[in-house]
């Protein structure tokens, strides 16, 4: 039963990520500026502009804040800002003529595209040929088949995010036993050990992003008020860390802000229903935190229906619609953002560590990013390595 439960939870979360990305992708594809296509061009230019020197994540990413997230096994995070391959190390890797495969859970959203772009740019610098990029379309059995397929191409590296950490574990173990260096995004297959079976896991600082959302909420409320929390009602450590961070920060730092309502969602489209219920039961609510941007869009719709233009919403992840709301000074006042392109760079660097026999940390996190009306355009460029869509740029004027 536990195995089945874990599979359902994983599939649910992955579905949420898909819907998040699909939502943004749809928004982008519907925009008149063709920003999706433009983004690919700009990403290539970024890679070409850094054709020599050490490989690091974007030095413009602030490293001032402490990384607060814990890894999937409770590991203390090492900041991706500390990772580096020197030019000498890069040249040594080039001599190996290595091959890499990227095995995705789903490749059809902007988060995945940015990750793949970052990986390809860094591998290109290292002279590593990417022999396959696969898309499991959220099906564990397809991902197991994908792993078998890419193993036939004899890669030295596989970078992947498991659809299901249980049912895909044996396939990853087979790859590890064959000597393939494994680097994971966000989660590790069950039973595999860092330093033995795989190199490292890389994620965003989800706890740090929860703190950012709490700090923005407190600032916009002037340090006092009543708020509601819409959390992800599933046992997934990434979203649990976000909510835990928001609630702990509010309770410990802002005693005059009271969390008076909590509501769980099991699907991204539940946001409007849960927020509407909160606003009906607590008409004096001053703010709502929503665990990620797509259900936050539902909370935004509920606030508008209730005529609550004075409500403050904060969330996590820089999707197109919440970015537009932030840029226009609307109800969504700010958020904590992931940096998927640079997460891809960090994963490639760690793969390079493994090829060199260089010790790698078991868990690495990319710093959190605070996004508000004041910096939304710069933040968009930092997150996606391309300019914001014209609609967001116009709203920010």
N, C-alpha and C positions, 0 to 999 in steps of 0.2 A: 504493500500500500504506500509506504514511504517513497519508494522509487517512482511509483505512478504519480504521487503528489508532486514530487520534485520536478518531474517531467512537465506536468501541467503548469506549474509555476513558471518554469523556464520558458516554455512556449508562450505563455501569457505575456511575460515581460518582453520577450523578443518581438511579439506582435505589437506591443506598445511602441517599441522603438521604431518598428516599421511604419506604423501609422504616423508617428512623429515625423519621420523622414518623408513619408509619402505626402503628408500634408504640406510640408515645406516645398517638396518637389513640385507638387501641383501648383502651389502659389507661384513658384518661380516660372514654371512653364506657361502659366497664364499671364505673366507679366509681359509688358510690351517691349522691354529692353533686351530680351534674350539673354538674361544674365547667366543662365546655366552654361551656355556655350562660351560666353566670355570668360567665365571662371576657369575653364580648362586651359585656355590660352594663357591666362595670367599665372596659373600655377606652374606651367612650363617655364615661363619667364623667371619665376622665383628660383627654380632649380638651376637654370642656366646662369643666373647672376651670382651663384655661389659655387662656381666650378673649381675652386681651389681653397686651400686652408682647411682648418678643422671642421668636422661636422658636429653641430649642436642643434638643439631646438632654437626657435626664433629668439635671438637675444633681446628683442623688444618686449618679450613677456616678462612681467615683473617677477622677481624672485624674492621680494621682500617678505612676503607672508609665509608663515609656517604651513607646511603640508599637514593636514589634519586627518585625512582618510586613512583607514586601515585596509590591508589587503584581504582577499577572500578567506585566508586562514588566520586573520588577525595580525598579519605582519605590519611592522612600522614602515611607513612609506619613505622612499627616497625621492627627492625632487628630480624631475626630468631635467631641470636646469643644470644639474651636476654632471650629466652624461656628456661625454665628448670622445670623439675619435680624432686623434691628431692626424696631420697630413701624412706623416710617416706611417701611421697605422693604416690609413686609407690606402696608401700605395702598396703596403704589404698585402692587404686584402685583395687588391686588384690582381696581384700575381697569382691568386688561387683560382681565378676564373670560375667563381662559384655561381650556383643557380639557386633561385628562391621561388617559392610558390606562396600565393596568398589565398587562404581558404576562408571565405566569408560565410557568415550565417545568412546574410542578405546583402546584396550589392546595389540595391535600387534606390537608396536614399542619400541625401547630402552628407550625412554623418559618415556613411561608408565610403562615399566617393572621396571625401576629404582625407580619410584614413589611407585609402589606396593611393591617392595622389602623393601624400607625404612619404609613404613607403617607397613608391617608385622613384621619387626624386632622390631620396637618400641612397637607394640601391644603385641608381645610375651613377652617382658620385663614387660609389665603392666598386664600380665595374661588375656588379652582380646582375646577371640576367634573370629577369622575372619570366619564368617559363609557363606560369599558369595563374590566372585569377578566377576562382570559382565562386558561384553563388548557390547556396543550398536552398534558397527560398524558404527558409525557416523549417526545413524538414530534416530531422536528424538522420534518417536513413539516406537521404541525398548527400548529406555532408560526409557520412561514412564512405559512400561511394566516391565522392570527390577526393577524399584523402587517398583512397586506393588508386584512383586515376593519376593523381599528381605524383604519387610514389613511383609510378612507372616511368616518370620523367626524371627520376633520380635527383631530386633537389637536395641541396645541402641545408636549406633553411625552409621551414614552414612558419608563416605568421598567420594566426587564426583566432577566431572567436567561436567557441563551441555553441552550437544551437542548443544542445542539451549536455551538460557536463557529465551525465551518467551514461547515457546510451552511446555517446561518441568516444568514451574514455578508451576502450580497447583499441580503436583505430589509431588514436593518437599514441597510445603505448607502443603499438606496432611500429609507428614512425620513429619514435624515440629509440626503440631497440635496434632499429636499422641505422642509427647514428645521425638522424636528422636533428638539427638544432631547432627546437620549438620555442616560439615567443607568442604569448597570448594577449589578446585585448580583453580587459574587464574581468575575465573569470578563467579558472583553470579546470580541466577535466578532473573528475573525482578519482582519487587514488594516485594521481601523478604527483611527484615531488619536485619542488624547485631545486635547481642545482644538480639534480640527478636525471629526471625525465624531461624537464623543460628549463629554459633559461630564466624567464621572468614573466610577470604579468604587468601590463601597463594600463592605467585607467586615468580618468579625470580625478581631481580632488573633490569628490562628491560631498564630503563632510564640509570642506571649505566653502563650496558653493552654497550649502545650506546656511552657513554662518553669514555669507554675503547677503542672502535674501532676508535674513533676520535683521541685519544692520540697516538695510535700506528701508524695511518696514518701520523700524524704530525711528529712523530719521524723519520719514514722511509723516509719522503720527506725532512727532514732537515728544516721543518718549512715554506716551500714555494712550490708553484706549483698550478696546476689546477686539480680539481677532479670532478668526477661525482657521483651522488647518485641514487641508484636503490631502490625505496621504495615500500611498499605494498599498492597498490591502493584500499584500503578498509577501512571502518570506524571501525577499531578494535583497542582498546586502547593499547594493548600490543605492536603491531608493530609500531603504531604511536609514542609511547614513545621512541622506539629505534631510529627512524629516526630523531625525534625532538632533541634528545640528541646529536646525531652526528653533525647535522647541526649547532645547537646553539654553541656547543663547538668549532667547526672550526671557525665560524664567530666571536665569542667573544675572543677567545684565540690566534687564528692564522690568523691575518689580511693579511698575505702574501700568504695564501692558499685560492684560489677562487673556489667556487662551480659554475662551468660553465655549468653543464648539470644535468638534473633530468629526470628520467624515471620510470614510475610505472609498476608494474607487478600485474596480477590478478591470476596467477598460477605459481607454482614453476618452471616449465620448460620455463618460459618466460625470464629467466635471460640471456641466450645466445643471444637471439634476441635483447633485449634492450641494452645490453652491446655492441653488434656488431654495432648497430646504433650509439651509443655514440662515439665509436672509429672511425667510418667513418666520422662523422661530426666534431669531435674534435681529429684529429690525434696527437695533442700535449698534450693529456690528461696524467697526471702523476699517477692518482690513481682513484679507484672506491670503494665506500662503497656499500655493498649489505646487505639488511635487515636481511637475514638469510642464512644459509650455502648452501642449495640446489640450489637456484638461483645463489649463488656465484660460484658454480661449473660451471654453464652456462657461467658466466662472465669470468671464468678462461679459458674455451674452446674458447671463443671469442678472448681473448687476445692472446692465442697461434696461432689461425688462422691468426690473424693480425700480427704475429711476434713480439708481444709486451712483450718480456720476462722481460722488465724493468718496467712494470706496477706494482703498489702496490695495492693489494686488501685486504680490511679488512671486517669483517663480524661478525655475532653473531651465536652462537651454535657450539659445538664441534662435528661435524660429522666426520665419518671415512675419507672421501676423503679430506676434508679441513685439517684435522689433518695430513694426509700423506703429503700434500703439504707444510704445515708449517714445519714439521719435516725435510723435504728434502731441506729447504731453498728456496722454490719456490716463485711463484708470490703472493700467499696468505701469508701475513706476520704476521697475528695475528688476534685475535678475542676476544670478550667477551662471556663467557660461562655461561649457567645455571647449577644448581646443583640439578637435580631432585631427587636423592636418599635422600639428606638431606631435600629437600622440603617435601618429604613424612614423614620424622622424625618429622619435624615441625608441620605437619598436625595432626599427632598422639598425639603430646604433647598438642596441642590445644584442641583436643578431651578430653584428660585427664583433662585439666583445666575445661572444661564444666562439667565433671562427679563430680569434686570436688567442683563445685560452685565457682571456682576461676575466677576472671575477666580476660577476654581475649581481646586483641586488635582486632579491626574490620578488619585490613589489616596488613599482615605480609609479608615481602620480604626476600628472601635469598640473601646474598651479591653477587655482580658481581665478576667474576673471569677473570683476564687478562691471555690470553694464547698466547705465542710466541714460537719461535724456542727453546729458552733457557729452557722453562719449560713444553713443550707439554706433555712429558711422565708423569711427576708428576701431571699435570692438568688432564690428562685422568683418572688417578687413583682416584683423588679427585672427579671427576664428576661421574664416573661409579663404583667406589669401586672395581676396578679390574685393572690388568695391561693392557696396550695398546696392540692391536694385534701385532703379530710378524712383519708384514709389516711396521708398524709405528715405532716399535723399531729399525728395521734394517735401516730405512730411517734416523733416528735420530743419527746414529753412525757417 
